[in-house]
Amino acid sequence: MSDTAPSVPGSADDPELARLRAEAEAAEAELRLARARADLAAAEAAAARARAATSGHAAAEPVPAEPVPAETAVETPPAAPAAPLPAAAAPLTDAQVATIAAGYTGTAPALDLGVLVNGEPVASVPVRIPLAMTNRHGLVAGATGTGKTRTLQLLAEQLSANGVAVFAADIKGDLSGIAAPGVASEKLLARTAALGQDWSPRAYPTEFYALGDDAGSGIPVRATVSGFGPLLLSRVLGLNATQESSLGLVFHYADEKGLALVDLSDLRAVLTFLTSDEGKSELKDLGGLSGATAGVILRELVAFSAAGADTFFGEPELDVSAFLRTTAQGEGVVSLLEVPNVASRPELYSTFLMYLLAELYEVLPEVGDLDKPKLVFFFDEAHLLFRDASKAFLAAITQTVRLIRSKGVGVFFVTQTPKDVPGDVLAQLGSRVQHALRAFTPDDATALRASVRTYPASGYDLERVLQELGTGEAIVTVMDERGTPTPVAWTRLFAPRASMSPIPADDLGAAVSASPLFAQYGTPIDGESAREILAARMQAATEAREAAERAKRAAADEAEYAKQKAAIDKAHAEAQKKAQREYDRLLQSTAAPARRSTPSAGPLDDLLGRGSTKTILNGVIRGIFGTGRRR
């Protein structure tokens, strides 16, 4: 019965689909062939050992299996010249065990990861990471449920006990148990006894933090928008390269104008101002920033704020040096960022962690190589940081990881597969704790082979071992005291000494309230920033505009009054002229005609005299036309 997929109608006409199907079938067949040959080699080796035992040879003497033909072999690390690679479950030789033991032997302080597995745990061969090498960064990887969180807790506990501060994100709340002693059980004690682990329960000094104003989960961790910067903000807003550069211009403008960007409302206020009538002239001075792009950024900010992101930005801004504290007894404080709702804001979570790491790089002085780091930073769910990241963002991460080592900070990325971490970043990681990987698809098988090729040559068939590791087991290789890679070791990890269950919510709340940092960072501060400055500026501009409009209206009213007064004066003058003309006419019409002889006076003239009559007539006429007061 063929185990290939049934053909899809019409697929024969699609050569690309046919090619992909053929490649998938070839990869699957190659994987099955490799596994079959490994099983055959294991069986032949077992049979050879049995024959050697019956013929008087030493039982521990390995008998090499027949080599796999080169044309059918899967890509695996090159084997040592002395013997071909044994099968996954086949024990290592005494020489190989001795090589591994020597590789992890040292005199400097170290973190005990566990013991070698060679069929069964070998308690006499511990697997350790030198404490000084933990600032050379590392990777903890593995599929879900393989024990990554417990490995993280194991490392954090021992770092704290050695006086190294620890920062880690608590994704599911499981790590909060580090603040309480573990509880012994029959199963736990049996495991620790088999590994030769001297286990006893204890708690470690722990500080709880929370993103934003969720004070019930931890001390609020806030950042100002200016401190967050345009590159990280563009990442969480999902801006493209053009919009990202435009946002950088807005930050530059705010910095030049003394506009403090504390929270998202400040940035919205700046963008609103630049797109308003008052700010359009200043927008033109910002080369490359168009009104349309500013509008897009403003809309993204509004949506981002509506999703509840406002609570993560503001003051007081956390001083990241708080993560580097130690207790009076010299133990490092474990700082846990409680982010149980990371699934709802994955980009914000991962970018905020990157912001904290970048802040550490900015504020810490250069110290070179130390006997032990000041801080080890565990970056959980690291794939969220790198997913869909821009080239500029990846370049910034790579530079930070490369250079922060000299600041006394080690970084461990925690994720599911090494392929989640870009090659440039992966190349900076000196320690690797690889839990089980899965290969259910051809793509998974290809990724598995790629991971295997990154390991040094070993006595394991890593392609098979990585799929057969049990929970709490890992393939380990680290940097030794000289800075060279240690042999690859199949390791069964020690159990943490603190509780592996979350602490009760009441205990967590009490620990947060009792922290001296809560009084400093628990209450948000709303001081004067860009929003208030621009609001005052726009209010002043509005008042000036209204005053100018009032002055304009007053000037128009004055001009209208002058115009009307001039018209009235003109009409009055015309009326006076007309009255004067009428007066002159009447005067002429009432004057006596010239005669040669003096006529006899009329009865009135006889009574009043001719001069009096004229005076009375003039007075009557002037009274009629309103000219009686003329002087």
Stockholm file with secondary structure:
# STOCKHOLM 1.0

chainA/1-631         MSDTAPSVPGSADDPELARLRAEAEAAEAELRLARARADLAAAEAAAARARAATSGHAAAEPVPAEPVPAETAVETPPAAPAAPLPAAAAPLTDAQVATIAAGYTGTAPALDLGVLVNGEPVASVPVRIPLAMTNRHGLVAGATGTGKTRTLQLLAEQLSANGVAVFAADIKGDLSGIAAPGVASEKLLARTAALGQDWSPRAYPTEFYALGDDAGSGIPVRATVSGFGPLLLSRVLGLNATQESSLGLVFHYADEKGLALVDLSDLRAVLTFLTSDEGKSELKDLGGLSGATAGVILRELVAFSAAGADTFFGEPELDVSAFLRTTAQGEGVVSLLEVPNVASRPELYSTFLMYLLAELYEVLPEVGDLDKPKLVFFFDEAHLLFRDASKAFLAAITQTVRLIRSKGVGVFFVTQTPKDVPGDVLAQLGSRVQHALRAFTPDDATALRASVRTYPASGYDLERVLQELGTGEAIVTVMDERGTPTPVAWTRLFAPRASMSPIPADDLGAAVSASPLFAQYGTPIDGESAREILAARMQAATEAREAAERAKRAAADEAEYAKQKAAIDKAHAEAQKKAQREYDRLLQSTAAPARRSTPSAGPLDDLLGRGSTKTILNGVIRGIFGTGRRR
#=GR chainA/1-631 SS CCCSCCCCTTGGGCHHHHHHHHHHHHHHHHHHHHHHHHHHHHHHHHHHHHHHHHTTCCTTSCCCCCCCCTTTCCCCCCCCTTSCCCCTTSCCCHHHHHHHHHHTCCSSCEEEEEEEESSSEEEEEEEEEEGGGGGGCEEEECCTTSSHHHHHHHHHHHHHHTTCEEEEEESSSGGGGGGSBCCCCHHHHHHHHHHTCCCCCCCCCEEEEEETTCTTTSEEECBCHHHHHHHHHHHHHTCCHHHHHHHHHHHHHHHHTTCCCCSHHHHHHHHHHHTSTTTHHHHHHSTTCCHHHHHHHHHHHHHHHHTTGGGGBCBSCCCGGGGGCBCTTSCBCEEEEECTTGGGSHHHHHHHHHHHHHHHHHHSCCCCSCSSCSEEEEEESTHHHHTTCCHHHHHHHHHHHHHGGGGTEEEEEEESCGGGSCHHHHTTCCEEEECCCCCCSHHHHHHHHHHHHTSCCCSSCHHHHHHHCCTTEEEEECBCTTSCBCCCEEEEECCCSBCSSCCCHHHHHHHHHHCHHHHHHSSCBCCSCHHHHHHHHHHHHHHHHHHHHHHHHHHHHHHHHHHHHHHHHHHHHHHHHHHHHHHHHHHHHHSCCCCSSCCCCCHHHHHHCHHHHHHHHHHHHHHHHTCTTCC
#=GC SS_cons         CCCSCCCCTTGGGCHHHHHHHHHHHHHHHHHHHHHHHHHHHHHHHHHHHHHHHHTTCCTTSCCCCCCCCTTTCCCCCCCCTTSCCCCTTSCCCHHHHHHHHHHTCCSSCEEEEEEEESSSEEEEEEEEEEGGGGGGCEEEECCTTSSHHHHHHHHHHHHHHTTCEEEEEESSSGGGGGGSBCCCCHHHHHHHHHHTCCCCCCCCCEEEEEETTCTTTSEEECBCHHHHHHHHHHHHHTCCHHHHHHHHHHHHHHHHTTCCCCSHHHHHHHHHHHTSTTTHHHHHHSTTCCHHHHHHHHHHHHHHHHTTGGGGBCBSCCCGGGGGCBCTTSCBCEEEEECTTGGGSHHHHHHHHHHHHHHHHHHSCCCCSCSSCSEEEEEESTHHHHTTCCHHHHHHHHHHHHHGGGGTEEEEEEESCGGGSCHHHHTTCCEEEECCCCCCSHHHHHHHHHHHHTSCCCSSCHHHHHHHCCTTEEEEECBCTTSCBCCCEEEEECCCSBCSSCCCHHHHHHHHHHCHHHHHHSSCBCCSCHHHHHHHHHHHHHHHHHHHHHHHHHHHHHHHHHHHHHHHHHHHHHHHHHHHHHHHHHHHHHSCCCCSSCCCCCHHHHHHCHHHHHHHHHHHHHHHHTCTTCC
//
